Amino acid sequence: MRGLVEAIIRHEPGGMPYAPETVAEGLRMAGLVQPGLAHSGTVRAAAGSAVAGVTAAAVVDAVTTLAPHAEGLAAVLRALGPWGVAAAVIGAAAWAIHQRLQRQR
């Protein structure tokens, strides 16, 4: 979650105006990070590697599932125009988030 928060902050003002401690405190106050956890670089690196591995596996799974239908999907997306593409991307992201939340339960 920290990576997403920092990416949003960098995008909005065009840089990172906050110290790492400020971001960590904000995440803690929001209840997204428990005090005392993930303070070591090893723990953070392991968590980042795990997320990257899960994400890569999900991308490979999605690509292998959609590959046989790529030309048909591309034709549909071209016909829908940019708003259709945006809706498709948002829908895919929502589905991926939903799947991840279902696995966490």
C-alpha positions in Angstrom: 0.0 0.0 0.0 2.9 2.3 0.7 4.1 2.1 -2.9 0.7 3.1 -4.2 0.4 6.0 -1.7 3.8 7.3 -2.7 3.1 6.9 -6.4 -0.1 9.0 -6.0 1.7 11.6 -4.0 4.5 11.8 -6.6 1.9 12.1 -9.4 -0.2 14.8 -7.9 2.4 17.5 -7.0 5.1 16.2 -9.3 7.4 15.1 -6.6 7.7 13.7 -3.1 7.3 16.6 -0.6 6.9 14.3 2.4 9.6 12.5 4.5 9.3 8.7 4.6 8.4 9.0 8.3 5.5 11.2 7.5 4.1 8.7 4.9 4.6 5.8 7.4 2.8 7.7 10.1 -0.1 8.5 7.8 -0.4 4.8 6.8 -0.3 3.9 10.5 -3.0 6.4 11.4 -5.1 5.0 8.6 -4.8 1.6 10.1 -2.9 0.2 7.1 0.3 -0.6 8.9 0.5 -2.0 12.4 3.1 -0.4 14.7 6.3 -2.5 15.0 5.8 -4.5 11.8 7.9 -4.2 8.6 10.6 -2.0 10.1 13.5 -4.0 8.7 14.7 -3.7 5.1 14.6 -7.5 4.9 10.9 -7.7 5.8 10.1 -4.9 3.3 12.1 -6.5 0.6 10.5 -9.9 1.1 7.0 -8.4 1.1 7.9 -6.5 -2.1 9.2 -9.6 -3.8 6.1 -11.5 -2.8 3.8 -8.9 -4.3 5.9 -8.7 -7.4 5.8 -12.5 -7.8 2.0 -12.6 -7.3 1.5 -9.7 -9.7 3.7 -11.4 -12.4 1.9 -14.7 -12.0 -1.5 -12.9 -12.4 -0.2 -11.1 -15.5 1.1 -14.3 -17.1 -2.2 -16.0 -16.3 -4.2 -13.2 -17.8 -2.1 -13.1 -20.9 -2.2 -16.8 -21.5 -6.0 -16.8 -21.0 -6.6 -13.9 -23.4 -3.9 -14.6 -26.0 -6.2 -16.8 -28.2 -8.7 -14.0 -28.3 -6.4 -11.1 -28.7 -7.4 -10.1 -32.3 -11.1 -10.1 -31.5 -10.6 -8.1 -28.3 -8.4 -5.6 -30.2 -11.1 -5.2 -32.8 -13.8 -4.6 -30.2 -11.6 -2.1 -28.3 -10.9 -0.2 -31.5 -14.6 0.0 -32.3 -15.4 1.3 -28.8 -12.9 4.2 -29.0 -10.9 5.7 -26.1 -13.9 5.7 -23.7 -14.4 2.1 -24.3 -10.8 1.3 -23.7 -10.8 3.3 -20.5 -13.9 1.4 -19.3 -12.3 -1.9 -20.2 -9.1 -1.0 -18.2 -11.1 0.2 -15.2 -13.2 -3.0 -15.4 -10.1 -5.2 -15.6 -8.6 -3.4 -12.6 -11.8 -3.7 -10.6 -11.9 -7.4 -11.4 -8.3 -7.9 -10.3 -8.8 -6.0 -7.1 -12.0 -8.0 -6.4 -10.1 -11.3 -7.0 -7.3 -10.3 -4.7 -9.7 -9.3 -1.9 -11.5 -12.6 -2.3 -8.2 -14.5 -1.9 -7.4 -12.6 1.3 -10.6 -13.6 3.0 
